[in-house]
Amino acid sequence: MLKKLIYLCFVTIMLSSCGDDPFDPCAVIDCGLNGECLDGTCDCEDGYFGVNCEIFDPCFAIDCGDNGTCIDGTCDCEEGYYGDNCELIIKDRFVGTWSGIDCEGDNFELIIQPGATIVTLTIADELFGINANIINENNFYIPEQDFFVPTFEISIKVIGTGKILDNGMLEFDATITVDEEDPETCVSKLEKQ
């Protein structure tokens, strides 16, 4: 009988309690510093997960808004957006009036307007609009485009790039070919007005 009682007490200890000492389901669970054991399972603090709350989610406190996705703690912005939280529109950096001196020493004004999509621009000219494609928050390029100016009966071919420099100025590099003559390239540094 004593043997049965000892065995029963041992089984009871293992399953729940024997006397006043209840079995603690958290006694063998280690939730580290990032969680608390509740009924034998780790309840992890915000930003942590895993059986023992040992894994930190680097995107837990990162808000990329509607224009990006967090990857490894950094926002990966959708096309046309930039910034720590993808909150800025790239196009806005370029749109506006830029002024400076052209390659011949004359005052030069470049008017950049929004294009048809989030990643396009239109460079306004007195005679035509030149389309440009945004590469990133500092660069755009002008794919080769052909225009005919009926007033002067000439054909113009344009290609170029634009780059916002560290000082905030726009470096505008354009190559223009008129009526199949030798192309002329001009690089101007312009300031946003």
N, C-alpha and C positions, 0 to 999 in steps of 0.2 A: 504494500500500500504506500509506503514512504517513497519507494522508487517511482510509482505512478505519479505521486504528487510533485516530486522534483521534476519529472519529465513534463508534466502539465504546466508547471510554473515556468520552465525553460521555454516551452512553446509559446506560452502566453507573453513572456518577455519579448520574444522575437516578433510576435505579431502585434501586441498592443501594450499590455502592462501586467505587472504582477505586484500587487500591493499598491502603494502610493506613487510609484515611479512609472509614469506613462512612457511608451516608446515615442521618441522624437524622430519623425520622418526626415527632419533636416539635419540630424546629427552627422550624417556622412556626406552632406551636400555642401560644396564650397562655391559660393556665388561671387567670390572675390570682393573687390571694393566697389563693383558696379551693379550689384544686385542684392536682393534679400530673398532668403528661402521661405516659401510659403507652402505648407503641406507637401514638402518633398520636391518642389519645383522652384527653380530660380525665377523671380520676378525682377526683370532687368530695369535699370534706370533708363530714362529716355536717351536714345542715341546708342544703346548697347543691345546686343542680342547674342544668341548662342546658348548652349546648354548651361554654361557657367557664366554667362554674361561677359565673355572674354573677347568678343568682337565689337569694335567700335565702327559705327557707320559714319564715314567722313562726310556724307551728304546730309546728315541729320539736321544741322542748323543752317544749311545753305538754301537760299530761296532764289531760284533762277527765273521766277515769274513765268509769264506765258511764252517767253521767247527763247527759252533754253532748257537744258537738261543737265542735272548735276552728275558728273562722272569723277569719281575719286576725289571729291571735295572741291572741284572746280566746275564752274558753269561752262558748258559747251553751247554756245549761242547758235541760234538758227541763222540762216542766211539773211544778211541785211541788218543784223544787230551786233552790238558789242558792249563791253563794260563788265564789271565784276559780277553783276547780276543780270546781264543781257538787257539792261534797261534803256540803253541808248540806241538810236537809229543811226546807222553809218551815214546814210544819205545826208543827214542834217549837218555833218561836218563839212560837206562840199557845197551845199546849196547856198547861194548868195552871190554878191558882187565882189569880185577880186580886182584889185588895181595894182599897177606897177609900170615898169618901163619895158618896152619890147626890144628886140635885137637891133633895131635901127635908132634907138634912143628916144622913141616917141612914147607918150603916155599910152597905156594899154589897159583896157578894161575887159574882163571876162565875166560873163553872167552865166552862172550855172543854175539850172532849174531841175526840179524833180523829173525823173523819167516816168515811163509807163509802169514800171515795177519797182519793188523795194530795192533792187540792186542795179538800177539804171539811172542815168543822168542825161540831161539835154544841155548842151552848151549853146547858148543863144548867140546868134550872129545877126547882123543886119539883113543878110540875104538868106540864111538857112539855119537849121538847127542840127548840130552835130551830136550824134548819140555816143554815149560813153557807158562802159560797164564797170561797176565797182568790183575791185579785187578784195579789199579788206578796209579797215577803218582809216588807212592812210594812203591808199593807192586806187587809182582808176586807170583804165586804158581806153583809148579811142581806136576801135577796129577800123581798118581801111574803109573809107567811104568816098563815093564819087558824087559830085554835084555839077549841075550845069546852070550857069548864070546867064539867062537869056538877055538881060540888059547889056551885058558886055560880050555876049556870045563866046564864053570861055568855059572850059571844063576844069574842075578843081578836084584834086584827090587829097584827102586828109587822113593822117594817122598820127597817133600821139599817146602821151601818158600824162598823168597828174599825180603828184605826191605831196602830202602834207609833211612838212619838215618839223623837226623838234621845236623850232622857234614859232611854229604855227603858220608859217608862210606856205604858200602853194608853189611848188616848182612845176611849171607847165611846159612840157616839151612837145612841140608839134612840128610835123614835117608836112609841107604843102607842095604839091606839084600842080602847076598851071599848064594846061594844054600840052602835056607830055614833055615839058621842058625839064631841065635838071631840078630835082627837088631841093627845097630850101628848108633847113631846120632851124628852129629858134627855141631857145630855153629861156623862159622868163620866170622871175621870182615875184610872186604877187601877194599882196596883203588883203585879207578879208575886210571889207568895209562894214 
